[in-house]
């Protein structure tokens, strides 16, 4: 199962309360950030470690894993 998590830019571990799981993980993450669908996956494909929330302007480190 796909596991997506957010954390602070300087954090060594993700914040497990900001987890997005399964087939809809990317879509749910984009909704949480207030971004257009596909934003987070594209950032990851382009080897970016961070995503930016349109809702509050915060920058998060993106953690991607498989469980």
PDB file of N, CA, C and O in Angstrom:
ATOM      1  N   UNK A   1       0.835  -1.170   0.000  1.00  0.00           N
ATOM      2  CA  UNK A   1       0.000   0.000   0.000  1.00  0.00           C
ATOM      3  C   UNK A   1       0.889   1.245   0.000  1.00  0.00           C
ATOM      4  O   UNK A   1       1.899   1.304   0.701  1.00  0.00           O
ATOM      5  N   UNK A   2       0.496   2.227  -0.793  1.00  0.00           N
ATOM      6  CA  UNK A   2       1.202   3.495  -0.861  1.00  0.00           C
ATOM      7  C   UNK A   2       0.957   4.284   0.421  1.00  0.00           C
ATOM      8  O   UNK A   2      -0.172   4.370   0.904  1.00  0.00           O
ATOM      9  N   UNK A   3       2.037   4.864   0.971  1.00  0.00           N
ATOM     10  CA  UNK A   3       1.944   5.688   2.171  1.00  0.00           C
ATOM     11  C   UNK A   3       2.629   7.023   1.888  1.00  0.00           C
ATOM     12  O   UNK A   3       3.817   7.060   1.568  1.00  0.00           O
ATOM     13  N   UNK A   4       1.878   8.117   2.006  1.00  0.00           N
ATOM     14  CA  UNK A   4       2.408   9.463   1.834  1.00  0.00           C
ATOM     15  C   UNK A   4       2.270  10.187   3.171  1.00  0.00           C
ATOM     16  O   UNK A   4       1.216  10.128   3.804  1.00  0.00           O
ATOM     17  N   UNK A   5       3.324  10.863   3.597  1.00  0.00           N
ATOM     18  CA  UNK A   5       3.283  11.594   4.859  1.00  0.00           C
ATOM     19  C   UNK A   5       3.966  12.943   4.693  1.00  0.00           C
ATOM     20  O   UNK A   5       4.856  13.105   3.858  1.00  0.00           O
ATOM     21  N   UNK A   6       3.542  13.895   5.489  1.00  0.00           N
ATOM     22  CA  UNK A   6       4.140  15.217   5.486  1.00  0.00           C
ATOM     23  C   UNK A   6       4.873  15.451   6.804  1.00  0.00           C
ATOM     24  O   UNK A   6       4.519  14.890   7.840  1.00  0.00           O
ATOM     25  N   UNK A   7       5.892  16.284   6.740  1.00  0.00           N
ATOM     26  CA  UNK A   7       6.621  16.699   7.931  1.00  0.00           C
ATOM     27  C   UNK A   7       7.198  18.074   7.697  1.00  0.00           C
ATOM     28  O   UNK A   7       7.110  18.619   6.597  1.00  0.00           O
ATOM     29  N   UNK A   8       7.787  18.632   8.732  1.00  0.00           N
ATOM     30  CA  UNK A   8       8.462  19.912   8.595  1.00  0.00           C
ATOM     31  C   UNK A   8       9.680  19.779   7.695  1.00  0.00           C
ATOM     32  O   UNK A   8      10.260  18.699   7.582  1.00  0.00           O
ATOM     33  N   UNK A   9      10.060  20.860   7.066  1.00  0.00           N
ATOM     34  CA  UNK A   9      11.174  20.842   6.111  1.00  0.00           C
ATOM     35  C   UNK A   9      12.464  20.327   6.754  1.00  0.00           C
ATOM     36  O   UNK A   9      13.247  19.642   6.096  1.00  0.00           O
ATOM     37  N   UNK A  10      12.692  20.642   8.013  1.00  0.00           N
ATOM     38  CA  UNK A  10      13.921  20.222   8.691  1.00  0.00           C
ATOM     39  C   UNK A  10      13.747  18.992   9.570  1.00  0.00           C
ATOM     40  O   UNK A  10      14.677  18.601  10.275  1.00  0.00           O
ATOM     41  N   UNK A  11      12.571  18.380   9.536  1.00  0.00           N
ATOM     42  CA  UNK A  11      12.302  17.211  10.380  1.00  0.00           C
ATOM     43  C   UNK A  11      13.034  15.974   9.870  1.00  0.00           C
ATOM     44  O   UNK A  11      13.223  15.791   8.667  1.00  0.00           O
ATOM     45  N   UNK A  12      13.440  15.131  10.819  1.00  0.00           N
ATOM     46  CA  UNK A  12      14.080  13.864  10.464  1.00  0.00           C
ATOM     47  C   UNK A  12      13.067  12.735  10.292  1.00  0.00           C
ATOM     48  O   UNK A  12      13.379  11.693   9.717  1.00  0.00           O
ATOM     49  N   UNK A  13      11.862  12.951  10.790  1.00  0.00           N
ATOM     50  CA  UNK A  13      10.785  11.970  10.670  1.00  0.00           C
ATOM     51  C   UNK A  13       9.499  12.685  10.267  1.00  0.00           C
ATOM     52  O   UNK A  13       9.322  13.858  10.595  1.00  0.00           O
ATOM     53  N   UNK A  14       8.601  12.001   9.563  1.00  0.00           N
ATOM     54  CA  UNK A  14       7.332  12.632   9.183  1.00  0.00           C
ATOM     55  C   UNK A  14       6.390  12.755  10.379  1.00  0.00           C
ATOM     56  O   UNK A  14       6.585  12.116  11.413  1.00  0.00           O
ATOM     57  N   UNK A  15       5.380  13.580  10.213  1.00  0.00           N
ATOM     58  CA  UNK A  15       4.309  13.715  11.186  1.00  0.00           C
ATOM     59  C   UNK A  15       3.235  12.701  10.800  1.00  0.00           C
ATOM     60  O   UNK A  15       2.564  12.861   9.780  1.00  0.00           O
ATOM     61  N   UNK A  16       3.074  11.670  11.605  1.00  0.00           N
ATOM     62  CA  UNK A  16       2.175  10.578  11.239  1.00  0.00           C
ATOM     63  C   UNK A  16       0.708  10.997  11.228  1.00  0.00           C
ATOM     64  O   UNK A  16      -0.131  10.266  10.701  1.00  0.00           O
ATOM     65  N   UNK A  17       0.379  12.155  11.797  1.00  0.00           N
ATOM     66  CA  UNK A  17      -1.008  12.625  11.741  1.00  0.00           C
ATOM     67  C   UNK A  17      -1.345  13.210  10.375  1.00  0.00           C
ATOM     68  O   UNK A  17      -2.514  13.458  10.081  1.00  0.00           O
ATOM     69  N   UNK A  18      -0.336  13.431   9.539  1.00  0.00           N
ATOM     70  CA  UNK A  18      -0.550  13.906   8.177  1.00  0.00           C
ATOM     71  C   UNK A  18      -0.194  12.782   7.208  1.00  0.00           C
ATOM     72  O   UNK A  18       0.764  12.896   6.443  1.00  0.00           O
ATOM     73  N   UNK A  19      -0.973  11.689   7.244  1.00  0.00           N
ATOM     74  CA  UNK A  19      -0.734  10.516   6.402  1.00  0.00           C
ATOM     75  C   UNK A  19      -1.858  10.357   5.389  1.00  0.00           C
ATOM     76  O   UNK A  19      -3.024  10.626   5.676  1.00  0.00           O
ATOM     77  N   UNK A  20      -1.477   9.914   4.204  1.00  0.00           N
ATOM     78  CA  UNK A  20      -2.432   9.688   3.120  1.00  0.00           C
ATOM     79  C   UNK A  20      -2.108   8.322   2.539  1.00  0.00           C
ATOM     80  O   UNK A  20      -0.978   8.067   2.123  1.00  0.00           O
ATOM     81  N   UNK A  21      -3.104   7.446   2.514  1.00  0.00           N
ATOM     82  CA  UNK A  21      -2.848   6.036   2.221  1.00  0.00           C
ATOM     83  C   UNK A  21      -3.599   5.530   0.999  1.00  0.00           C
ATOM     84  O   UNK A  21      -4.662   6.033   0.637  1.00  0.00           O
ATOM     85  N   UNK A  22      -3.014   4.529   0.384  1.00  0.00           N
ATOM     86  CA  UNK A  22      -3.709   3.758  -0.640  1.00  0.00           C
ATOM     87  C   UNK A  22      -3.805   4.402  -2.006  1.00  0.00           C
ATOM     88  O   UNK A  22      -3.059   5.318  -2.352  1.00  0.00           O
ATOM     89  N   UNK A  23      -4.759   3.883  -2.768  1.00  0.00           N
ATOM     90  CA  UNK A  23      -4.936   4.275  -4.164  1.00  0.00           C
ATOM     91  C   UNK A  23      -5.243   5.760  -4.341  1.00  0.00           C
ATOM     92  O   UNK A  23      -4.905   6.341  -5.372  1.00  0.00           O
ATOM     93  N   UNK A  24      -5.871   6.370  -3.359  1.00  0.00           N
ATOM     94  CA  UNK A  24      -6.259   7.776  -3.466  1.00  0.00           C
ATOM     95  C   UNK A  24      -5.309   8.690  -2.704  1.00  0.00           C
ATOM     96  O   UNK A  24      -5.626   9.857  -2.475  1.00  0.00           O
ATOM     97  N   UNK A  25      -4.158   8.177  -2.312  1.00  0.00           N
ATOM     98  CA  UNK A  25      -3.205   8.953  -1.510  1.00  0.00           C
ATOM     99  C   UNK A  25      -2.783  10.260  -2.142  1.00  0.00           C
ATOM    100  O   UNK A  25      -2.806  11.304  -1.490  1.00  0.00           O
ATOM    101  N   UNK A  26      -2.394  10.214  -3.417  1.00  0.00           N
ATOM    102  CA  UNK A  26      -1.948  11.433  -4.098  1.00  0.00           C
ATOM    103  C   UNK A  26      -3.076  12.451  -4.192  1.00  0.00           C
ATOM    104  O   UNK A  26      -2.875  13.641  -3.951  1.00  0.00           O
ATOM    105  N   UNK A  27      -4.273  11.965  -4.548  1.00  0.00           N
ATOM    106  CA  UNK A  27      -5.429  12.858  -4.681  1.00  0.00           C
ATOM    107  C   UNK A  27      -5.784  13.476  -3.327  1.00  0.00           C
ATOM    108  O   UNK A  27      -6.032  14.679  -3.240  1.00  0.00           O
ATOM    109  N   UNK A  28      -5.810  12.665  -2.281  1.00  0.00           N
ATOM    110  CA  UNK A  28      -6.135  13.166  -0.946  1.00  0.00           C
ATOM    111  C   UNK A  28      -5.096  14.174  -0.465  1.00  0.00           C
ATOM    112  O   UNK A  28      -5.443  15.164   0.179  1.00  0.00           O
ATOM    113  N   UNK A  29      -3.829  13.929  -0.774  1.00  0.00           N
ATOM    114  CA  UNK A  29      -2.771  14.863  -0.388  1.00  0.00           C
ATOM    115  C   UNK A  29      -2.964  16.197  -1.111  1.00  0.00           C
ATOM    116  O   UNK A  29      -2.860  17.253  -0.487  1.00  0.00           O
ATOM    117  N   UNK A  30      -3.240  16.164  -2.401  1.00  0.00           N
ATOM    118  CA  UNK A  30      -3.465  17.401  -3.143  1.00  0.00           C
ATOM    119  C   UNK A  30      -4.661  18.174  -2.589  1.00  0.00           C
ATOM    120  O   UNK A  30      -4.618  19.401  -2.502  1.00  0.00           O
ATOM    121  N   UNK A  31      -5.728  17.464  -2.214  1.00  0.00           N
ATOM    122  CA  UNK A  31      -6.895  18.119  -1.618  1.00  0.00           C
ATOM    123  C   UNK A  31      -6.527  18.769  -0.288  1.00  0.00           C
ATOM    124  O   UNK A  31      -6.945  19.893  -0.009  1.00  0.00           O
ATOM    125  N   UNK A  32      -5.750  18.070   0.528  1.00  0.00           N
ATOM    126  CA  UNK A  32      -5.319  18.611   1.823  1.00  0.00           C
ATOM    127  C   UNK A  32      -4.499  19.889   1.631  1.00  0.00           C
ATOM    128  O   UNK A  32      -4.648  20.848   2.389  1.00  0.00           O
ATOM    129  N   UNK A  33      -3.645  19.896   0.627  1.00  0.00           N
ATOM    130  CA  UNK A  33      -2.791  21.056   0.366  1.00  0.00           C
ATOM    131  C   UNK A  33      -3.524  22.173  -0.375  1.00  0.00           C
ATOM    132  O   UNK A  33      -3.030  23.298  -0.448  1.00  0.00           O
ATOM    133  N   UNK A  34      -4.703  21.867  -0.926  1.00  0.00           N
ATOM    134  CA  UNK A  34      -5.431  22.848  -1.712  1.00  0.00           C
ATOM    135  C   UNK A  34      -4.840  23.028  -3.099  1.00  0.00           C
ATOM    136  O   UNK A  34      -5.034  24.066  -3.732  1.00  0.00           O
ATOM    137  N   UNK A  35      -4.126  22.026  -3.567  1.00  0.00           N
ATOM    138  CA  UNK A  35      -3.468  22.088  -4.873  1.00  0.00           C
ATOM    139  C   UNK A  35      -4.303  21.373  -5.935  1.00  0.00           C
ATOM    140  O   UNK A  35      -5.192  20.582  -5.621  1.00  0.00           O
ATOM    141  N   UNK A  36      -3.998  21.667  -7.189  1.00  0.00           N
ATOM    142  CA  UNK A  36      -4.637  20.956  -8.292  1.00  0.00           C
ATOM    143  C   UNK A  36      -4.223  19.496  -8.260  1.00  0.00           C
ATOM    144  O   UNK A  36      -3.117  19.161  -7.836  1.00  0.00           O
ATOM    145  N   UNK A  37      -5.127  18.623  -8.716  1.00  0.00           N
ATOM    146  CA  UNK A  37      -4.825  17.193  -8.740  1.00  0.00           C
ATOM    147  C   UNK A  37      -3.596  16.927  -9.609  1.00  0.00           C
ATOM    148  O   UNK A  37      -3.491  17.451 -10.718  1.00  0.00           O
ATOM    149  N   UNK A  38      -2.686  16.130  -9.115  1.00  0.00           N
ATOM    150  CA  UNK A  38      -1.463  15.790  -9.831  1.00  0.00           C
ATOM    151  C   UNK A  38      -0.247  16.584  -9.379  1.00  0.00           C
ATOM    152  O   UNK A  38       0.879  16.242  -9.739  1.00  0.00           O
ATOM    153  N   UNK A  39      -0.455  17.636  -8.595  1.00  0.00           N
ATOM    154  CA  UNK A  39       0.648  18.494  -8.145  1.00  0.00           C
ATOM    155  C   UNK A  39       1.705  17.711  -7.367  1.00  0.00           C
ATOM    156  O   UNK A  39       2.888  17.769  -7.704  1.00  0.00           O
ATOM    157  N   UNK A  40       1.298  16.990  -6.343  1.00  0.00           N
ATOM    158  CA  UNK A  40       2.249  16.302  -5.463  1.00  0.00           C
ATOM    159  C   UNK A  40       2.999  15.194  -6.193  1.00  0.00           C
ATOM    160  O   UNK A  40       4.209  15.045  -6.023  1.00  0.00           O
ATOM    161  N   UNK A  41       2.293  14.425  -6.997  1.00  0.00           N
ATOM    162  CA  UNK A  41       2.945  13.349  -7.746  1.00  0.00           C
ATOM    163  C   UNK A  41       3.965  13.917  -8.724  1.00  0.00           C
ATOM    164  O   UNK A  41       5.039  13.342  -8.904  1.00  0.00           O
ATOM    165  N   UNK A  42       3.642  15.033  -9.350  1.00  0.00           N
ATOM    166  CA  UNK A  42       4.574  15.662 -10.294  1.00  0.00           C
ATOM    167  C   UNK A  42       5.813  16.172  -9.569  1.00  0.00           C
ATOM    168  O   UNK A  42       6.926  16.022 -10.072  1.00  0.00           O
ATOM    169  N   UNK A  43       5.637  16.769  -8.398  1.00  0.00           N
ATOM    170  CA  UNK A  43       6.784  17.239  -7.605  1.00  0.00           C
ATOM    171  C   UNK A  43       7.692  16.055  -7.252  1.00  0.00           C
ATOM    172  O   UNK A  43       8.916  16.158  -7.335  1.00  0.00           O
ATOM    173  N   UNK A  44       7.086  14.940  -6.859  1.00  0.00           N
ATOM    174  CA  UNK A  44       7.847  13.748  -6.503  1.00  0.00           C
ATOM    175  C   UNK A  44       8.581  13.187  -7.722  1.00  0.00           C
ATOM    176  O   UNK A  44       9.754  12.826  -7.624  1.00  0.00           O
ATOM    177  N   UNK A  45       7.903  13.110  -8.864  1.00  0.00           N
ATOM    178  CA  UNK A  45       8.530  12.609 -10.094  1.00  0.00           C
ATOM    179  C   UNK A  45       9.726  13.472 -10.499  1.00  0.00           C
ATOM    180  O   UNK A  45      10.698  12.970 -11.063  1.00  0.00           O
ATOM    181  N   UNK A  46       9.649  14.763 -10.209  1.00  0.00           N
ATOM    182  CA  UNK A  46      10.748  15.681 -10.538  1.00  0.00           C
ATOM    183  C   UNK A  46      11.792  15.758  -9.423  1.00  0.00           C
ATOM    184  O   UNK A  46      12.609  16.678  -9.386  1.00  0.00           O
ATOM    185  N   UNK A  47      11.751  14.779  -8.518  1.00  0.00           N
ATOM    186  CA  UNK A  47      12.730  14.624  -7.441  1.00  0.00           C
ATOM    187  C   UNK A  47      12.778  15.828  -6.506  1.00  0.00           C
ATOM    188  O   UNK A  47      13.850  16.213  -6.039  1.00  0.00           O
ATOM    189  N   UNK A  48      11.622  16.417  -6.234  1.00  0.00           N
ATOM    190  CA  UNK A  48      11.504  17.490  -5.253  1.00  0.00           C
ATOM    191  C   UNK A  48      11.114  16.857  -3.929  1.00  0.00           C
ATOM    192  O   UNK A  48      10.269  15.962  -3.893  1.00  0.00           O
ATOM    193  N   UNK A  49      11.714  17.308  -2.856  1.00  0.00           N
ATOM    194  CA  UNK A  49      11.389  16.758  -1.540  1.00  0.00           C
ATOM    195  C   UNK A  49      10.280  17.522  -0.847  1.00  0.00           C
ATOM    196  O   UNK A  49       9.768  17.073   0.179  1.00  0.00           O
ATOM    197  N   UNK A  50       9.897  18.674  -1.389  1.00  0.00           N
ATOM    198  CA  UNK A  50       8.920  19.505  -0.692  1.00  0.00           C
ATOM    199  C   UNK A  50       7.678  19.753  -1.540  1.00  0.00           C
ATOM    200  O   UNK A  50       7.715  19.713  -2.770  1.00  0.00           O
ATOM    201  N   UNK A  51       6.584  20.011  -0.840  1.00  0.00           N
ATOM    202  CA  UNK A  51       5.332  20.445  -1.439  1.00  0.00           C
ATOM    203  C   UNK A  51       4.872  21.682  -0.682  1.00  0.00           C
ATOM    204  O   UNK A  51       5.210  21.858   0.488  1.00  0.00           O
ATOM    205  N   UNK A  52       4.106  22.536  -1.343  1.00  0.00           N
ATOM    206  CA  UNK A  52       3.651  23.783  -0.734  1.00  0.00           C
ATOM    207  C   UNK A  52       2.129  23.785  -0.675  1.00  0.00           C
ATOM    208  O   UNK A  52       1.459  23.444  -1.649  1.00  0.00           O
ATOM    209  N   UNK A  53       1.597  24.169   0.468  1.00  0.00           N
ATOM    210  CA  UNK A  53       0.154  24.259   0.637  1.00  0.00           C
ATOM    211  C   UNK A  53      -0.361  25.583   0.095  1.00  0.00           C
ATOM    212  O   UNK A  53       0.129  26.649   0.469  1.00  0.00           O
ATOM    213  N   UNK A  54      -1.350  25.510  -0.787  1.00  0.00           N
ATOM    214  CA  UNK A  54      -2.009  26.725  -1.257  1.00  0.00           C
ATOM    215  C   UNK A  54      -2.901  27.301  -0.162  1.00  0.00           C
ATOM    216  O   UNK A  54      -3.173  28.501  -0.144  1.00  0.00           O
ATOM    217  N   UNK A  55      -3.358  26.437   0.755  1.00  0.00           N
ATOM    218  CA  UNK A  55      -4.279  26.867   1.809  1.00  0.00           C
ATOM    219  C   UNK A  55      -3.610  27.809   2.813  1.00  0.00           C
ATOM    220  O   UNK A  55      -4.171  28.845   3.168  1.00  0.00           O
ATOM    221  N   UNK A  56      -2.408  27.442   3.266  1.00  0.00           N
ATOM    222  CA  UNK A  56      -1.770  28.253   4.307  1.00  0.00           C
ATOM    223  C   UNK A  56      -0.353  28.708   3.960  1.00  0.00           C
ATOM    224  O   UNK A  56       0.298  29.374   4.765  1.00  0.00           O
ATOM    225  N   UNK A  57       0.124  28.356   2.775  1.00  0.00           N
ATOM    226  CA  UNK A  57       1.443  28.794   2.331  1.00  0.00           C
ATOM    227  C   UNK A  57       2.616  28.063   2.944  1.00  0.00           C
ATOM    228  O   UNK A  57       3.766  28.402   2.666  1.00  0.00           O
ATOM    229  N   UNK A  58       2.347  27.052   3.784  1.00  0.00           N
ATOM    230  CA  UNK A  58       3.427  26.296   4.424  1.00  0.00           C
ATOM    231  C   UNK A  58       4.101  25.355   3.438  1.00  0.00           C
ATOM    232  O   UNK A  58       3.473  24.839   2.514  1.00  0.00           O
ATOM    233  N   UNK A  59       5.390  25.145   3.655  1.00  0.00           N
ATOM    234  CA  UNK A  59       6.151  24.175   2.868  1.00  0.00           C
ATOM    235  C   UNK A  59       6.374  22.944   3.737  1.00  0.00           C
ATOM    236  O   UNK A  59       6.790  23.052   4.890  1.00  0.00           O
ATOM    237  N   UNK A  60       6.095  21.780   3.173  1.00  0.00           N
ATOM    238  CA  UNK A  60       6.232  20.516   3.885  1.00  0.00           C
ATOM    239  C   UNK A  60       7.228  19.621   3.168  1.00  0.00           C
ATOM    240  O   UNK A  60       7.369  19.686   1.947  1.00  0.00           O
ATOM    241  N   UNK A  61       7.915  18.787   3.933  1.00  0.00           N
ATOM    242  CA  UNK A  61       8.728  17.723   3.349  1.00  0.00           C
ATOM    243  C   UNK A  61       7.788  16.551   3.066  1.00  0.00           C
ATOM    244  O   UNK A  61       6.968  16.187   3.909  1.00  0.00           O
ATOM    245  N   UNK A  62       7.909  15.975   1.895  1.00  0.00           N
ATOM    246  CA  UNK A  62       7.077  14.856   1.475  1.00  0.00           C
ATOM    247  C   UNK A  62       7.826  13.544   1.666  1.00  0.00           C
ATOM    248  O   UNK A  62       8.934  13.367   1.161  1.00  0.00           O
ATOM    249  N   UNK A  63       7.213  12.641   2.392  1.00  0.00           N
ATOM    250  CA  UNK A  63       7.774  11.311   2.625  1.00  0.00           C
ATOM    251  C   UNK A  63       6.900  10.308   1.873  1.00  0.00           C
ATOM    252  O   UNK A  63       5.677  10.325   2.011  1.00  0.00           O
ATOM    253  N   UNK A  64       7.516   9.444   1.087  1.00  0.00           N
ATOM    254  CA  UNK A  64       6.787   8.461   0.289  1.00  0.00           C
ATOM    255  C   UNK A  64       7.318   7.069   0.636  1.00  0.00           C
ATOM    256  O   UNK A  64       8.526   6.838   0.677  1.00  0.00           O
ATOM    257  N   UNK A  65       6.391   6.162   0.881  1.00  0.00           N
ATOM    258  CA  UNK A  65       6.793   4.801   1.216  1.00  0.00           C
ATOM    259  C   UNK A  65       5.752   3.795   0.762  1.00  0.00           C
ATOM    260  O   UNK A  65       4.678   4.152   0.277  1.00  0.00           O
ATOM    261  N   UNK A  66       6.098   2.538   0.931  1.00  0.00           N
ATOM    262  CA  UNK A  66       5.195   1.441   0.617  1.00  0.00           C
ATOM    263  C   UNK A  66       5.144   0.537   1.830  1.00  0.00           C
ATOM    264  O   UNK A  66       6.170   0.193   2.416  1.00  0.00           O
ATOM    265  N   UNK A  67       3.930   0.158   2.196  1.00  0.00           N
ATOM    266  CA  UNK A  67       3.738  -0.705   3.363  1.00  0.00           C
ATOM    267  C   UNK A  67       3.187  -2.037   2.916  1.00  0.00           C
ATOM    268  O   UNK A  67       2.950  -2.916   3.744  1.00  0.00           O
TER     269      UNK A  67
END
